């Protein structure tokens, strides 16, 4: 995923910055403990598509 795109994407729920997890192909919102999937290089920024993270993992 391009760094330029990562700089402008924010969490659709709380508008905070996102961290790119390259191994899991997800964008992580630590504030909401959500992981948004990246499918075929396209971030899926829908709350209904996000998975809930364990509170300890969101801070990593």
N, C-alpha and C positions, 0 to 999 in steps of 0.2 A: 504494500500500500504506500502511496506517495506521501512524503512528509508534508507536502503542501496541503493535501487534503486533510491530513490529521490535524493541522494547525487551525482549520476552520470548523471542523466537526465538534459539536458539543453534545452532551447528553440531552435527549429530547424531553426528559422528565424534569431535570433540575437545572439544565444549561451549564453544568460544570464541565471541566476539561476531561478528556478521555485518554486512557493509556492503551497502547496497542500491544496486545499479547500475540506475538508472532507465532508461537508454538501452537496455540489453540485457535488462531485465526479469529480473534474476538477483539472488540473495543470494550474496555472496562471502565465503568463509572464507580469509583470508590465511594462517593457520597451516597449513592442509592444501592450499592452492592448489586449492580446489574452487569451482565456481559452480553453485548450485542454481537451477533454473529457476522462474519464476513464470508459471503458466498460468491465464489468465482470473482474475487477481487472487489465485490460491491458490498459496502456496509449496509446491513439491514437495521435501520434505526427506528424500529417499531417496538414500543414497550411490550406488546403482545408476543413478540419474537424473542425477547431477551430472557436469559435465564438468571435466576437469583443465585448470588454467590454466597458462600460461607463468609461470615464477617471477617475472619482472620485472613482469608485469601484476598479479599478486595484491597487490603492495605499493602500487599506485596508489590 
